[in-house]
Amino acid sequence: MFLNAGKRTAAVYGALLLMIGVMLPFMPVWLLARGFSIADVATALALQSVVRVAAMPVITYWADRMAARRRFIIVLSAMAAVMMLLANMADGTAAVTACIVLAAVAWSPVMPMLDTVAVEQAEAGHFDYGRVRIAGSATFIAGSLGAGALLEAIPAAQLGWVLLATHIGLAATAFLLPRLGAAVAGGGRDMSLKAARNVLLTGSFLLLILAAGLTQASHAVYYGFGSVHWEALGYGGVTIGTLWSIGVIAEIVLFNWAKRPLDRFGPAGLLMGGAALGAVRWSAMALDPPLAMVAGLQVLHAGSYALTHLGTIYFIRRKLDAGFAGTAQGLFGAISGGVIMTGAIGLAGWAYGDQGGGAYGWMAILCAVAFVAAAALKRSAP
């Protein structure tokens, strides 16, 4: 039964990361083909981040309170697919932006809720979180490579239908999520807003938001303009997809052995490592290095993203009240992916428009600040 639960959870991760694997590298390319300017793209991506500030903590809190994480994941996935369909049918920059922003309202809380259920079960010994999470990383590669290959064969304006297909895939696969852990959070305990505030409004949680949030936000240039910049440098769709895939392959390797660094360094130690490697990665990328070096730097995605992700979810699980784990994940995502990422995307849009690849230097500065916050977190909550 536990093995089956692991496979079913892996399938949902696979569908979700397949969708993101197409969306992150190629959503900006699709928007540009639909007539968006660089400023329009930056605005649309920033608005997607802004909506998380309001939507994610509210949705994840009610999922915890109603002990209905699985049900929420199913409904939200379906809503995201509907909005992506409307985005393809919409005409005009404002209408398309509205649709993809509403889609983000729906799909954004899915990852924190899925992580909450998966880590809960991993800590109970039902499966290894890192190895289940690998399924998502593998499909991310398939998405970025597949969309890159399609970009060689179809007009960029048609990528929206590929995005829709991946959203539908997530909506269908969400029904496979096992019920294990879905109703643990709220039963027989105080799930009031006051109780949530007492758990979440602490110095350690705020340091976590700063440390992990800044490191994840440092990917703003990469996520928003990485593919656009590589295309401007003359790289083809397959090359761009391959570069994204190298980063995720490194991520897969780390997830496969995630328990070792976690046990050795603890969640805060992983956050320090992620920030440090992110600073190295973006400092080098700011120099517009040759393709071979770019490929090597993509390996550091295992640090800037994967170490930071693992440090975040395990800090929440081990250091905070588990009953509010979903709410904590949602609040972290709201502030990190909303407030902090919005600022980083705004900075990225300005910096890329003004400095091109040199914009990565600003992302290195974010990682340096994140490292200081992670070191303070390790001292306060080792």
C-alpha positions as CSV (number, residue, x, y, z in Angstrom):
1,M,0.0,0.0,0.0
2,F,2.8,2.4,0.9
3,L,4.6,1.7,-2.4
4,N,1.4,2.4,-4.3
5,A,0.9,5.6,-2.3
6,G,4.4,6.7,-3.3
7,K,3.8,5.9,-7.0
8,R,0.5,7.8,-7.0
9,T,2.0,10.8,-5.3
10,A,4.9,10.7,-7.8
11,A,2.4,10.8,-10.7
12,V,0.8,14.0,-9.4
13,Y,4.3,15.6,-9.0
14,G,5.0,14.4,-12.5
15,A,2.0,16.1,-14.0
16,L,2.5,19.3,-12.0
17,L,6.2,19.6,-12.9
18,L,5.5,18.7,-16.5
19,M,3.2,21.7,-16.7
20,I,5.8,24.0,-15.0
21,G,8.6,22.6,-17.2
22,V,6.8,23.9,-20.2
23,M,5.4,27.0,-18.6
24,L,8.6,28.5,-17.0
25,P,10.9,28.5,-20.0
26,F,8.3,29.0,-22.7
27,M,5.4,31.1,-21.3
28,P,7.4,34.3,-21.9
29,V,8.2,33.1,-25.5
30,W,4.5,32.4,-26.1
31,L,3.5,35.8,-24.7
32,L,5.9,37.6,-26.9
33,A,4.5,35.8,-29.9
34,R,1.0,36.9,-28.9
35,G,2.1,40.5,-29.2
36,F,3.4,41.2,-25.7
37,S,6.3,43.6,-25.2
38,I,9.2,42.8,-22.8
39,A,7.5,45.2,-20.3
40,D,4.1,43.4,-20.8
41,V,5.7,40.1,-20.1
42,A,7.4,41.4,-16.9
43,T,4.0,42.9,-15.9
44,A,2.1,39.7,-16.5
45,L,4.7,37.6,-14.6
46,A,4.7,40.1,-11.7
47,L,0.9,40.0,-11.5
48,Q,1.0,36.3,-11.3
49,S,3.3,36.6,-8.3
50,V,1.2,39.4,-6.7
51,V,-2.0,37.2,-6.6
52,R,-0.2,34.6,-4.5
53,V,0.1,37.1,-1.7
54,A,-3.7,37.0,-1.2
55,A,-4.6,33.6,-2.6
56,M,-2.0,31.1,-1.3
57,P,-2.2,31.6,2.5
58,V,-6.0,31.8,2.4
59,I,-6.5,28.7,0.3
60,T,-3.9,26.6,2.1
61,Y,-5.3,27.7,5.5
62,W,-8.8,26.6,4.6
63,A,-7.5,23.4,3.2
64,D,-5.8,22.7,6.6
65,R,-8.9,23.8,8.5
66,M,-11.3,21.7,6.5
67,A,-8.8,18.8,6.4
68,A,-9.4,18.7,2.6
69,R,-6.0,19.1,1.0
70,R,-6.6,16.4,-1.6
71,R,-10.0,17.9,-2.6
72,F,-8.6,21.3,-2.9
73,I,-5.8,20.1,-5.1
74,I,-8.3,18.4,-7.5
75,V,-10.6,21.4,-7.7
76,L,-7.8,24.0,-8.1
77,S,-6.2,21.9,-10.9
78,A,-9.4,21.8,-12.8
79,M,-9.9,25.6,-12.4
80,A,-6.3,26.3,-13.7
81,A,-7.0,24.2,-16.8
82,V,-10.2,26.2,-17.5
83,M,-8.4,29.5,-17.2
84,M,-5.6,28.3,-19.5
85,L,-8.2,27.4,-22.1
86,L,-9.7,30.9,-21.9
87,A,-6.2,32.4,-22.2
88,N,-5.8,30.6,-25.6
89,M,-9.1,31.9,-26.7
90,A,-8.7,35.5,-25.4
91,D,-7.8,38.4,-27.6
92,G,-5.6,41.3,-26.4
93,T,-2.8,41.7,-23.9
94,A,-5.1,42.6,-21.0
95,A,-7.5,39.6,-21.5
96,V,-4.6,37.1,-21.9
97,T,-2.9,38.5,-18.8
98,A,-6.1,38.3,-16.7
99,C,-6.6,34.6,-17.7
100,I,-3.0,33.5,-16.9
101,V,-3.1,35.4,-13.6
102,L,-6.4,33.7,-12.6
103,A,-4.8,30.4,-13.6
104,A,-1.9,31.2,-11.3
105,V,-4.4,31.8,-8.5
106,A,-5.6,28.2,-9.0
107,W,-2.4,26.3,-9.6
108,S,0.0,28.1,-7.2
109,P,-1.4,26.6,-4.0
110,V,-1.2,23.0,-5.4
111,M,2.5,22.7,-4.9
112,P,2.6,23.7,-1.2
113,M,-0.3,21.5,-0.4
114,L,1.2,18.6,-2.3
115,D,4.5,19.1,-0.5
116,T,2.8,19.1,2.8
117,V,1.0,15.8,2.2
118,A,4.2,14.2,0.7
119,V,6.6,15.3,3.5
120,E,4.0,14.2,6.2
121,Q,4.0,10.8,4.7
122,A,7.7,10.7,4.1
123,E,8.4,11.5,7.8
124,A,5.9,8.7,8.7
125,G,8.1,6.3,6.7
126,H,5.7,5.6,3.9
127,F,8.1,6.6,1.2
128,D,11.2,8.7,0.5
129,Y,10.3,12.2,-0.3
130,G,13.3,12.9,-2.5
131,R,12.8,9.9,-4.6
132,V,9.1,10.5,-5.1
133,R,9.9,14.1,-6.0
134,I,12.3,12.9,-8.7
135,A,9.2,12.0,-10.8
136,G,8.4,15.7,-11.1
137,S,12.0,16.7,-11.9
138,A,12.1,14.1,-14.7
139,T,8.8,15.3,-16.3
140,F,10.1,18.9,-16.0
141,I,12.9,17.8,-18.3
142,A,10.5,16.1,-20.6
143,G,8.4,19.3,-20.7
144,S,11.3,21.7,-21.4
145,L,12.9,19.4,-24.0
146,G,9.6,18.6,-25.6
147,A,8.4,22.2,-25.8
148,G,11.9,23.2,-27.1
149,A,11.6,20.6,-29.9
150,L,8.1,21.7,-30.7
151,L,9.3,25.3,-31.0
152,E,11.4,24.2,-33.9
153,A,8.4,22.8,-35.7
154,I,5.4,25.0,-34.7
155,P,4.9,28.8,-34.5
156,A,5.6,30.1,-31.0
157,A,2.1,31.5,-30.8
158,Q,0.8,27.8,-30.8
159,L,2.7,27.0,-27.5
160,G,-0.4,28.1,-25.6
161,W,-2.2,24.9,-26.7
162,V,0.8,22.8,-25.4
163,L,0.5,24.7,-22.1
164,L,-3.3,23.9,-22.0
165,A,-2.5,20.2,-22.6
166,T,-0.2,20.1,-19.5
167,H,-2.8,21.9,-17.4
168,I,-5.4,19.3,-18.4
169,G,-2.9,16.5,-17.5
170,L,-2.6,17.9,-14.0
171,A,-6.3,18.2,-13.6
172,A,-6.8,14.5,-14.6
173,T,-3.9,13.2,-12.5
174,A,-4.9,15.0,-9.3
175,F,-7.5,12.3,-8.8
176,L,-4.7,9.8,-8.2
177,L,-3.4,11.6,-5.1
178,P,-3.8,9.1,-2.2
179,R,-6.0,10.0,0.7
180,L,-3.2,9.2,3.1
181,G,-2.6,12.4,5.2
182,A,-5.4,14.3,3.6
183,A,-7.4,14.6,6.7
184,V,-4.8,14.7,9.4
185,A,-4.3,18.4,9.9
186,G,-7.5,19.8,11.4
187,G,-9.0,16.9,13.4
188,G,-9.7,17.7,17.1
189,R,-7.5,20.8,17.5
190,D,-7.6,24.6,17.5
191,M,-7.3,25.7,13.9
192,S,-8.4,29.3,14.5
193,L,-6.6,32.2,12.9
194,K,-5.2,33.2,16.3
195,A,-3.7,29.7,16.7
196,A,-2.2,30.1,13.2
197,R,-0.7,33.5,14.0
198,N,0.9,32.1,17.2
199,V,2.6,29.4,15.2
200,L,3.7,31.4,12.2
201,L,4.5,34.9,13.4
202,T,7.8,34.0,14.9
203,G,11.4,35.2,14.4
204,S,12.5,31.8,13.0
205,F,9.7,31.7,10.4
206,L,10.5,35.3,9.3
207,L,14.2,34.4,8.9
208,L,13.1,31.4,6.9
209,I,11.1,33.6,4.5
210,L,14.0,36.0,4.1
211,A,16.6,33.3,3.6
212,A,14.7,30.9,1.3
213,G,12.6,33.6,-0.3
214,L,15.5,35.7,-1.5
215,T,17.3,32.6,-2.9
216,Q,14.3,31.4,-4.8
217,A,13.5,35.0,-6.0
218,S,17.1,35.2,-7.3
219,H,15.8,32.9,-10.2
220,A,13.7,35.8,-11.5
221,V,16.0,36.7,-14.4
222,Y,16.5,33.0,-15.3
223,Y,12.8,32.2,-15.1
224,G,11.6,35.3,-16.8
225,F,14.2,36.1,-19.4
226,G,16.6,33.2,-19.5
227,S,15.1,31.6,-22.6
228,V,14.6,35.0,-24.2
229,H,18.2,35.9,-23.6
230,W,19.6,32.6,-24.9
231,E,17.4,32.9,-28.0
232,A,18.8,36.4,-28.5
233,L,22.3,34.9,-28.3
234,G,21.4,32.6,-31.2
235,Y,20.6,29.4,-29.2
236,G,18.0,27.2,-30.8
237,G,14.9,25.7,-29.1
238,V,16.5,22.3,-28.5
239,T,19.6,23.9,-27.0
240,I,17.5,26.1,-24.7
241,G,15.5,23.1,-23.6
242,T,18.7,21.1,-23.0
243,L,20.1,23.9,-20.8
244,W,17.0,23.9,-18.7
245,S,17.2,20.1,-18.5
246,I,20.8,20.0,-17.3
247,G,19.7,22.0,-14.2
248,V,16.9,19.6,-13.5
249,I,19.1,16.5,-14.0
250,A,21.4,18.0,-11.3
251,E,18.3,18.5,-9.1
252,I,17.3,14.9,-9.6
253,V,20.7,13.6,-8.5
254,L,20.4,15.8,-5.4
255,F,16.9,14.7,-4.6
256,N,17.9,11.0,-4.9
257,W,20.5,11.5,-2.2
258,A,18.5,14.2,-0.3
259,K,18.5,12.4,3.0
260,R,22.3,12.5,3.4
261,P,22.8,16.3,3.3
262,L,19.6,16.8,5.2
263,D,20.8,14.6,8.1
264,R,24.3,16.0,8.1
265,F,23.6,19.8,7.8
266,G,20.0,20.1,8.8
267,P,17.4,22.3,7.1
268,A,19.1,25.6,7.9
269,G,22.4,24.3,6.6
270,L,20.8,23.4,3.3
271,L,19.5,26.9,3.1
272,M,23.0,28.3,3.6
273,G,24.4,26.0,0.9
274,G,21.6,27.0,-1.6
275,A,22.3,30.7,-1.1
276,A,26.0,30.3,-1.5
277,L,25.8,28.3,-4.7
278,G,23.2,30.7,-6.1
279,A,25.6,33.6,-5.6
280,V,28.3,31.7,-7.5
281,R,25.9,30.7,-10.3
282,W,24.5,34.2,-11.0
283,S,27.8,36.0,-10.6
284,A,29.2,33.8,-13.4
285,M,26.1,34.1,-15.6
286,A,26.3,37.9,-15.4
287,L,29.5,37.7,-17.5
288,D,27.6,36.0,-20.5
289,P,29.9,33.0,-20.5
290,P,30.3,30.7,-23.5
291,L,27.7,27.9,-24.0
292,A,29.9,25.2,-22.5
293,M,30.3,27.2,-19.3
294,V,26.6,28.0,-19.1
295,A,25.9,24.2,-19.3
296,G,28.3,23.7,-16.4
297,L,26.7,26.5,-14.3
298,Q,23.3,24.9,-14.8
299,V,24.5,22.1,-12.5
300,L,24.4,24.6,-9.7
301,H,20.6,24.5,-9.9
302,A,20.9,21.6,-7.5
303,G,22.0,24.2,-5.0
304,S,20.2,27.4,-5.8
305,Y,16.8,25.6,-6.2
306,A,16.9,22.1,-4.8
307,L,18.8,22.6,-1.6
308,T,16.7,25.7,-0.8
309,H,13.5,23.8,-1.5
310,L,14.5,20.9,0.7
311,G,15.6,23.2,3.5
312,T,12.3,25.1,3.4
313,I,9.9,22.2,3.5
314,Y,11.8,20.3,6.2
315,F,12.3,23.4,8.3
316,I,8.5,23.9,8.2
317,R,7.9,20.2,9.0
318,R,10.4,19.8,11.8
319,K,10.5,23.2,13.5
320,L,6.8,24.4,13.2
321,D,3.5,23.0,14.4
322,A,2.7,20.2,11.9
323,G,-1.1,21.0,12.0
324,F,-0.4,24.3,10.2
325,A,2.2,22.9,7.8
326,G,0.0,23.5,4.8
327,T,-0.7,27.1,6.0
328,A,3.0,27.7,6.6
329,Q,3.8,26.4,3.1
330,G,1.1,28.7,1.7
331,L,2.2,31.7,3.6
332,F,5.8,31.1,2.7
333,G,4.8,30.8,-0.9
334,A,2.7,33.9,-0.8
335,I,5.4,36.1,0.6
336,S,8.3,34.4,-1.2
337,G,6.6,33.9,-4.5
338,G,4.4,36.9,-4.1
339,V,6.0,39.9,-2.4
340,I,9.7,38.9,-2.8
341,M,9.4,37.4,-6.3
342,T,7.3,40.3,-7.5
343,G,10.0,42.7,-6.4
344,A,12.7,40.5,-8.0
345,I,10.7,40.2,-11.3
346,G,10.4,44.0,-11.4
347,L,14.1,44.3,-10.8
348,A,14.8,41.6,-13.4
349,G,12.6,43.4,-16.0
350,W,14.4,46.7,-15.5
351,A,17.8,45.1,-15.2
352,Y,17.4,42.9,-18.3
353,G,16.0,45.7,-20.4
354,D,19.0,47.9,-19.3
355,Q,21.9,45.4,-19.0
356,G,20.9,42.2,-20.8
357,G,22.7,39.2,-19.2
358,G,24.4,41.5,-16.7
359,A,21.0,41.5,-14.8
360,Y,22.1,38.2,-13.2
361,G,24.6,40.2,-11.1
362,W,21.6,41.6,-9.2
363,M,20.4,38.1,-8.5
364,A,23.8,37.2,-7.0
365,I,23.3,40.1,-4.5
366,L,20.0,38.7,-3.4
367,C,21.7,35.3,-2.7
368,A,24.4,37.1,-0.6
369,V,21.7,38.6,1.6
370,A,19.9,35.3,1.8
371,F,23.1,33.6,3.0
372,V,23.4,36.0,5.9
373,A,19.7,35.3,6.9
374,A,20.2,31.5,6.6
375,A,23.3,31.7,8.9
376,A,21.2,33.7,11.4
377,L,18.5,31.0,11.1
378,K,20.9,28.2,11.8
379,R,22.1,30.0,14.9
380,S,18.6,30.6,16.2
381,A,17.0,27.2,15.2
382,P,19.8,24.6,14.4
